[in-house]
Amino acid sequence: MSSTDFRFSDPAPTLAVVTAATDLRDVLLDLLRSRGMAAWAALSELDFYRELAVRQADLVLVDLDLPDGAGSAILAHLAPSGAYGLAALAAPSAEAAARAHGIQCCITKPIQATQLLYRLAMLWENRSQEQTRPSGWWLDPAGPRLVAPDGRSIRLTTTEQRLMGGLMACHGQTLTKDQLIAMLWGKRSDRDYHGVEVLLSRLRHKARLGLGQELPVRAVQAVGLVFAGRVTPNVP
């Protein structure tokens, strides 16, 4: 794919660009609009919220070099709602930290047109798939994220992903304590069930904060755990 022939499919998303660099803003707007995307820009956190109150945005591209950590603040504010596809502009050394803010894609500096267009197109495709899913809980392995029926999501560690993946794959069925331990740490692990309880307790806390609701994981006394919510299969 070359940047000269790439165009977003119709209807194209509306993108909000937030950067304090006016030259970068102008280049990005020209590039995106020339490829069929509706785009608008804001130079600061305050400008962005003012514009967002009156303008549409499907995707938000935030420059993490905004003064006073404003880029991180915007992402932290938007991520819990799940209402926008979030992308960040960041130096390569800051990519891991950028993903911790809940973004779905990171575009590293210096920006290459092909990379930018491709990643935004993939972000929009993923968002479109999410919006057509039946309402249920699902796992986004690329995050990895746990996504609630209302679209809100929380980031998962590898072990948290393993626990939720196992429970959701067997939703409605109780996994025993031994099965859960083996699933998380292997059949020969010397870990006990207390480790599962600690992990689940942390996940419940994350869900209350990030999703505004309880995880539909139920403890079956003296047996194990069951995922009692509705599950939406992942779209390949």
ABEGO torsion letter per residue (X at the ends): XBAAABBBBOBBBBBBBBBABAAAAAAAAAAAAAAGBBBBBBABAAAAAAAAAABBBABBBBBAABBGGAAAAAAAAAAAAGABBBBBBBBAAAAAAAAAAGBABBBBOBBBAAAAAAAAAAAAAAAAAAAABBBBBBBBAAOBBBBBAAGBBBBBBAAAAAAAAAAAAABGBBBBAAAAAAAAAEAABABBAAAAAAAAAAAAAAAAAAAGBBBABBBBBGAEBBBABBBBBBBX
